[in-house]
Amino acid sequence: MLIDGIHVLADVPRHWARLRPQRTCTIFEDRLVSWAEFDRYCTRVATGLIAEGVGPQGRIGYLGKNSDLYFQLLFGAAKANVVMVAINSRLAAPEIEYICGDAQAEILFVEPEFLGLVRRIDAGSVRKIIVMGAAQDGLEEYDSWRDRQSDVDPVVPSVPEDVCVQLYTSGTTGVPKGVQIMHTGLIAQRLGYLSTGEAWAQWGDDEVAMIPMPVFHVGGTGWGFQGFYHGATQVILAQADAGAIIEAIQKYKVNNVFVVPAVLRTMLSHEAARGADFSHVRVVHYGASPIPEDVLVRAMATFNCPFVQRYGMTEASGTITYLPPEQHVAGSPRLRSCGIPFPGSQVIIGDGNDEELPRGQVGEILIKAPWLMKGYWNMPEETAMAMRGGWYHSGDAGYMDEEGFIYIHDRVKDMIVSGGENIYPAEVESALSHHPAVSDVAVIGVPSERWGEEVKAVVVLEPGAAVTEPELIAFARTRIGGYKVPKSVDFIDVLPRNPSGKLLKKELREPYWAGHVRRVG
């Protein structure tokens, strides 16, 4: 059952500061913060935001890598009923500018290494920039700003249906979409997990969890919330470095960790994994992209503990289905499944009219759950389209077997998942189309042993124009985040289109995916 007294994020630090004041709440590098200190810091953030004039359901932004300070901001903002907008620090300056303007963020908290990016943009509604480190260029530093605020909890009213986090996903139309996650989304999802009654979903009194995945993804913020909700000690890593993860697991005796398959693969091949002591790891959670079976089998042998696959998306506040530990058997076809729906949620495989298809037939994965998003920020038409008929339309194509296990087969949308990052071709195509030598362009995902999929651009040049593959890749890097930049470029005379002019991406992808059972990485 859910923890009595925790209805919104602001209740979390209050609850555990009362029950476990001296217990360590966060560990980041050499900084350990107790629950009592964490609650006090969150209160100061809240009173500081109120003093700065940020009102209920106003937005603040965070641009940086993972840090314990981010979670002080997240839960502190919740105490002021303010929405946290975590911005992908891997984005290019124009993309960051768009998100700041679209979110209407009033205060931007920035790590020092990203100040150069911020100086190159028009931050729009941002009234103040606070640096998460030593003061620079006359900007106030976070520690001094926080510590001059009041320690009196403002207890600003909020309800579970209020938005607490706004995370941006890549946009099918070429611009990112702000997914509004509600307090009830994160908390109700915990009820789904706990309702399984399975041991992996329960958290002990002395649990130690790790947050290695980026907080600008639901895999960082959403996963992190779970540990905070249960009063665990959270080991926070600045980034998902394989060596650092292996070291921290052993040093802090981590019990619970979530990683994407690309990181898991890198960990297995890291020299530090040989002879490492993983005996304290109770559960390894993985997801965000399909995992090669051989990688999964090797990981299971290395960690020798239960594994749980979690399939979901930002719009579902994280996870919607899970593959239980007992289904993780080497050689079993179930290793290719993303599991079954959590209690309290409903998943069907729909046809083009949102009618449920018979078992075994491929269609779109449609979802109903109390933890779905409130909607896309300032995008009512996109929200209505995604939620039409009362179902969230995932854009993933799959099928369900006779026992209700779901298998992802392909994608209804063109989204590419590379190393756990969602990349929409429209964004990459838009960037490349600005090059004067490009007449027509299509971007597709192709198989990658390391990343699952990688980005490939297929380009038609203007008559008489010339440009090389490295030149186009370098051009794209100035306009979009590095992880979205094509790894390769092919040049052809004409792109395949149907009589109405629609690009035939399936036909374009076919040669690269020949011999693969699934058309996803």
N, C-alpha and C positions, 0 to 999 in steps of 0.2 A: 504494500500500500504506500501511498505518498506520505511524505513527512508532514505531520500535523503542524500547521502554522506557517508553512512556506507556500504562498500563493502567487508571489511575484518575485523577481530576481532580488529586489531590495531586502526581502526577508531572509535570504541565505546568509549573508555575513552577520546579521543581527542574531539569527538562530544559533549559529555555531560559535560566535563570540561569547554567547551566554553559556553554552554547554561545554565548550572546549577552549577557553580563553588562551591558555598557554600552549596548546598544541600547534605545531607548525602547520601553517596554511599553504604558503608558497615558498618554493626554493628556486632561485634564479641566479645562476653563477655562484657568487659567494654570499648572496643576500638571502637570509632566512627571515620570514615574517610570520608572526603568530596570528591566530584568528582574532585575538583582541586588537592587535595592531592593524590587521587588514580591515576590520570593521571601522576602526577610527579613521584610517586613510580614506575609506570609501565615503564616510560622512564628510570629511573635509572636501573631497571632490564635489560632493553634492552641494554643500554650502557655497563652494567656490563658483560652481556653474550658476547657481541662483544669483549670487552677487554680480556675476557677469551679465545677467539679464537673459539667460537662456530659460525659456518657459517650458511648461509641461508639453511633452511630445515634440519639443525642438530637437534639432540635430547637432551633434558634434562629430568631428572626424578624427581618425587615428591613422597615421601613415608611418609605418615602421615594421620591424620584425617582431617576433614574439617577445614578450616581456611580462614580468609580474605587474609592471606599471599599467599595462593594457587592461588587465583584469581589475585593477583598482579603478580605472576609468569606467569600465563596463558596469560594475556593480555600483560605483558611485553615481554614475549617470542614472541608474535605475532608482536610486534613492531620491533623485530630483525629478523622476519621471521623464527623463531625457533619453533620446534614442542614440545609440552608438552606431556610427557608420565606420566600419573597418575597411580601409582602402588598400587594395592590392599594391604592395610596394614594388612589384615587378612590372607595373604598367609604365608606359611612356608618358611624358608630360601632357600631351593633349588628352589622353584618357583620364588622367588624374584631374585635370581641369574640368572635364565634362562631369565627373562624379561629384566634385565639390560644388559645382553650380547646380546640378540636378538635385542633389540631396538638400541643398540650402543649408549646409553646415555653417554654424555660427562661430565656432572655435575649432581650430585645427591643431591637434597635438602631433608633433613631428619629431622623429629621431634625427639626430644631427646629420647622419650620412645622406638623408633625403632632402635636406634643406636646399641643395642645389636645384633639385627638381621643382620645388615649390617656388623658388625665385623666378622660374621660367614660365609660370602660369598666371593667368588671371583667376584668383581664387574666389571670385564672385562674392557670395554672401559672407565669406569668412571675415569676421571682425577682428579676430585676434589669433596669433600663432604662438603656441607655447612649445618650447623645445624640450624633448625628453633627455636632457643631458646638460652639459655646461652651456651657460648663456652665450649666445652669439648674435652679432648684428643688432644689439639692443633688444633682443627677444628675451622674455622671461623664461627661466628654467622651471621645469615641472615641480621639483622638490620644494623650491622656495614658494612657488605659487600655492601648492597644496598645503604646505605647513603654516601658512599665514591665515588659513581659513578656520572657521569655527568648528569645534568638536561636538556641537549640539546637533544631533540627528534632526533634520528638518521634517521628517515623516510626511513627505508630500504624497497626497493620495494618488493611488494608481490601481488599476483593475487588471485582471488576467488578460483581458482582450486588448490592452494597450500594446503598442509596438515597443520592443526593447532593443532590437538589433536590426540594422538594415545592411544587408550584404549584397554586393553587386555581382551579377552573373553576366557572362558574355551575352550579347544580344543577337538574335537571329536577324534583326533588321540593321545590324551594323553599330548599334549603340548599346551599352550595358543597361541591364534592368535592375532596379533596386528592389530586392525581395524583402518585404516587411515581415519579420518574425515576431510573433507575439510571445508574451510571458507564458501564456497557456500552451503555446506550441512546444516550448522547451520542457515545460513541466509535465504536460499530458503525455509527451513521448516517454518520459520516465515511467509513467503508469503502464504504458504498453510493454516496456521491457520487464518491469517487475511482475506484471501479470502472467508472464510466461511460466513463472514459478521455478525457472531453471537456475541452477547454482551460479552460472557465469554472470547472470544479470544482477546478482545480489552484491552488495558492498559491505565489507567488514568495518569494524570500528577503527582499525589501524591501517586502512587502505592507503597505499601510495600509488598515485597515477602519474602518467607522463603526458605532456602536451608538446609533441615535436612538430605537428603539422601546423601550417600557417593560420593565424587567427583571422585573416581576411577571408578564409574559407569556413564553411560550416564544420568541416572536419577538424578545425582548430578551436573555434569559439563554441560550437555545439558540443563537441566531445569534452572540452574543458568544463563546460557547465555541469556535466554529469558528475565529475569529481567534486566540484565545489558544492553541488547540491547534497552530496552524501558526506560532506565534511572531511573529505580525504586530504592528504598532503599532496600538493601538486608540484611536480618537478617540471619546470618550464624551460624549454630549449629555444634559443633564438631562431634556430632553423633546423630543418630535418637532415642533419649531417649524420651519416651512418656511424662513424666512429664515436661521435659524441653521444649518440643514443645508446650504443653498446656500453660505453663507459658509465653513463648515468644509471642505466639499469642495474649494473653491478654495485656502484657506489651507494645508491640510495635504496637498493632492494625493492625496485619497482614491481608492483603486482599487476597493474593494468596499463596497457598501451594500445594506441590506435595508430596504424601506419597505412599508407597506400602501397599497392603492390610494387611500384618502382623503387620505393625506399626499402621495402622488405628484401627485394632482390639484391640491392646494393649492400645491405647489412650482411647477407649470407656470404657474399664474396669478399667482405672486408677482412683484413688480416686480424683485426681485433676480435673477430667472432670465433677464431680458433682457440679453443680452451676457455672461452668466456663462461662465467657462471650465470646461467639464466634460471636457476632453480627457484628464485622468488617470484618469477612471473607466473601469475595465476591464469590470466587470459590474454591472448593476443587478438585484437580486433583489427580487421582489415576491410578495405572497400574503396570506393570512388572510381574504380575501373576494374575490368575483368583481370583475373590473375592466371598466368600460365600454370597448368597443373603441376609441372615439374618443380616450379618455384614453390608452390604451396606444399608439396610433399616434402621437399627438402627443409622448408621452414618448420613444418610440424615435427620433423625428426630433430632439428636443432634445438627448438625451444622445449619440446616434450611437455606441452601443456595444452589445454583446450584452445581451439581456434574458432572464431565466430566471424563469418562474413556479414557485412552490413551493406545493403543496397538502398540508396536514397538519392536525395537531391536537396539543394538549398530550399526549394519551395516546400519541402516536407520537413523543414526544420532539422534535417539530418537524415534519419533512417526510416525506412518503411517496411523492409523485409529483413530477415536474418536467416543464415544457414547455421543450424545448431551444431555444437561440437561433435555430437554423435554421428553426424552425417559426413564428417571429415575422415574418410577412410580411403587410403591409397588405392587407386584403381577404380574407385566407385564413380559412376557417371554423375552422381550428385555433386561432385567437386566442381562441375561446370554450372551448377545452379546458384542463383543468388538467394535461394531460400523461400521461406513462407512469410506471410504478413504477420506483423505483430498483433496481438489481441487488441481489439478496439479500432483496428483499421480494416479496410476492405480493398482488395485488389482484384480486378478482372482483366481479361484480355479482350479488348474491344475491336469490333469491325469499324468500318468507316462511319457507321451510324451510332456508335457507342453501345451497340448490343453485344452481349457477351458471346464469345466464340466457343465452340466445343473444345474440350481438352485436346491438346496436341497441335491445334491450329495457331499459326502465327498472326498476331495483331498488335495493336498498341496497348501498352501497359497503362491502365487507368486506375486512379487511386482516390479513395475517400478516407479521411482520418481527421480527428479533432486537432491534430497538430500541423495541419497545412497552413501555409502562409495567409496573411491577411489580404495580400494582393501585391501587385507591382506598384511601386511608388509613382504616382502621377501618370500611370499608364492604364486607364480604365478599359480601353479596347483590348489590350494585350492580356489583361487580367481576365476579362470576360471570355476571351478565346481559350485561354489555358484552363479555365474552370467551367467551361460550357457543360450543360447537362448535369451539373452537380459533381462532375468528376474532374480531378486534375489530370490533364493529358501530359504524360511524361515525355513523349517524343521518342521513347524507347520501344522497339518492337521485340516481342518475345512470345513465348508460349508457356502454358501451364500443364504439368503432367497430371496423371490421374490422382495422385496423392496431394496435389495442390502446390507442388514446388515449381518455382518460376525460373525460366531460363531466358536470358537475354540473347536475342538472335541477331538483331541489326538495329538501326536507328531510323525512326520515321523522319526525324529531323536530320540535318547534315552535321550535327555537332561531332567534333573530334575530341576524344579523351586521350591526352598525352601525358603520361606520368601523373595521372590524377587531376590534371588541369583540364577544365572544359574550355574548348576553343571553338568559336563559331566561324565558319569560313567567310561569312559576310564581312566580318571585321577585317580579315586578312585581305580579302579581295578588294575591299574599299581602299585599304592602304596602298596596295600594289597598283591599282588603277590610276593613281595620281602620277605614276611615272610616265613621262612623255613617250617612251618607246612602247608602252603596253597598249595594245588595241583591245584585247579581250583576255579575261583571266578567270580561271576556276581553281578553287582550293579544295583539296580532298585529304582525307586521312589514309595513310598507307601503313602496312605492317612494320613494326619496329620491335626487335628483340628486347631492346632496353626499355622503351617507353610504352610498349603496347601498340601505340599508333604514333606517327609523326606527321607533321604538316608538309604537304607537297603542293606546290603551285604549278599549274599547267597554263602556259602563257602563249597567246597569239600576239605577234609583234605588229606594229604599224608598218605599212609598206616602206621599205628602204631603211627602217630603223634598225639599230643594233644595240644590244645590251647583254652583258654576260650574267651567268647565274650568280657569282659573288656580288656583282654590282646591284642586282635586284634584291638579294638578301640583305645587303648593307642598307639599301634604301628603305626596306620595310622596317628595319631595326630602329630607324629614326622616328617612326610613326606609331609603332605598337610595341607591347611588352615582348621581351626577348623570347619567352616561352611560346609565343604565337608565331614568331618569325619562321617562314618555311625552312626546313632542313635541306630541301632540294627544289630545283625548278626544271621542268621539262618544257621544251618549246615545240609547238605543233602549228600546222597551217590553219586549222579551224577546229573549234570546239563542237562536240556533238550536241545538236539541239533537235527538238521535235518540230513539226510544221508550225506550231504557234510560237516558236522561239524559246521554249522552256529548255534550260540546260539539262542534259541527260547525265546526271552525275553518277548514276548507277552504272551506266555504260562506261563512263570515264574511269571509275574505280576498278572495274572488273579485271583488267590485266594484272593489277597489283595484288589483288586478293585471290587470284586463281590458286586453288589447292587448299584454301582455308575454309574450315567448316563454318565458322562464324565470321561475319563481316564487321567485327569489332576486334580491337586489339586485346 
